[in-house]
Amino acid sequence: MLVDWRPRARRQLSEIYEYIEERDPQAAENILSLVREAVRALADVPYIYRRGRVSNTREMVVHPNYLVVYRVTDRVTVLDVLHARRRYPSDKGY
């Protein structure tokens, strides 16, 4: 199955990376690799993670501090990458 990233999800991951990199470059690389590898695996097992709090989404905890929100149709679409302390879901939905 094909995996797509929404621009918002890419931006969020980039912002997370930049924030961590300022403090610990190796930790930033580790988180980036962890998220990318976990998302790649969704191509083979898209339904392995829990149903999302927003209708028609699923949520993958890739690290105690980070959550990937995605949707499964004929492909996997990564909608957002969130810090666990962030208020979610917001009122805007997906």
VMD Tcl script that draws the C-alpha trace (Angstrom):
set ca {
  {0.00 0.00 0.00}
  {1.19 3.51 -0.81}
  {1.99 5.93 2.04}
  {1.48 9.69 1.56}
  {2.33 12.54 3.90}
  {0.15 15.64 4.12}
  {2.20 18.87 4.07}
  {1.06 19.64 7.63}
  {2.44 16.31 8.88}
  {5.79 16.96 7.19}
  {5.95 20.43 8.75}
  {5.13 19.09 12.19}
  {7.83 16.42 11.96}
  {10.32 19.02 10.77}
  {9.44 21.32 13.68}
  {9.81 18.47 16.16}
  {13.19 17.58 14.65}
  {14.43 21.18 14.79}
  {13.31 21.63 18.40}
  {15.09 18.48 19.57}
  {18.16 19.11 17.41}
  {18.88 22.39 19.23}
  {19.30 20.41 22.44}
  {20.51 17.01 21.27}
  {21.27 16.39 17.57}
  {21.58 12.62 17.99}
  {18.22 12.38 19.75}
  {16.68 14.38 16.89}
  {18.07 11.90 14.35}
  {16.79 8.99 16.44}
  {13.25 10.39 16.64}
  {13.22 11.18 12.92}
  {14.34 7.65 12.05}
  {11.86 6.11 14.46}
  {8.91 8.02 12.98}
  {9.92 7.38 9.37}
  {10.45 3.65 9.92}
  {7.16 3.28 11.78}
  {5.28 5.12 9.03}
  {6.93 2.99 6.33}
  {5.72 -0.13 8.13}
  {2.13 1.11 7.85}
  {2.24 0.18 4.16}
  {2.18 -3.49 5.21}
  {0.01 -3.36 8.35}
  {-2.11 -0.18 8.28}
  {-4.76 -1.42 10.70}
  {-2.40 -2.55 13.47}
  {-2.82 0.65 15.51}
  {-5.85 1.89 17.40}
  {-8.80 3.75 15.95}
  {-8.37 7.49 16.25}
  {-10.29 9.93 18.35}
  {-11.28 11.70 15.13}
  {-13.60 9.76 12.82}
  {-11.90 7.72 10.08}
  {-8.42 8.10 11.54}
  {-5.98 5.84 13.33}
  {-3.29 6.72 15.88}
  {0.17 5.28 16.24}
  {2.27 6.02 19.32}
  {5.81 5.96 17.95}
  {7.47 7.20 21.13}
  {6.05 8.03 24.56}
  {6.06 11.70 23.50}
  {4.90 11.44 19.86}
  {1.76 10.34 18.08}
  {1.20 9.88 14.34}
  {-2.37 10.41 13.13}
  {-3.21 8.76 9.82}
  {-6.09 7.67 7.61}
  {-6.42 4.43 5.65}
  {-8.24 4.41 2.31}
  {-6.71 2.94 -0.83}
  {-3.49 4.32 0.67}
  {-2.16 5.42 4.06}
  {-2.20 9.19 4.50}
  {-0.20 10.64 7.38}
  {-2.26 13.57 8.63}
  {-0.25 14.84 11.57}
  {2.64 14.17 13.94}
  {1.84 15.42 17.43}
  {3.55 15.83 20.76}
  {1.67 13.82 23.38}
  {1.03 16.92 25.51}
  {-0.63 18.77 22.69}
  {-4.40 19.14 22.86}
  {-5.88 16.63 20.47}
  {-8.27 16.44 18.83}
  {-8.64 20.09 18.09}
  {-11.88 21.54 16.81}
  {-10.63 21.66 13.20}
  {-10.59 17.89 12.59}
  {-8.99 16.37 9.49}
}
mol new
graphics top color blue
foreach p $ca { graphics top sphere $p radius 0.5 }
foreach p [lrange $ca 0 end-1] q [lrange $ca 1 end] { graphics top cylinder $p $q radius 0.2 }
display resetview
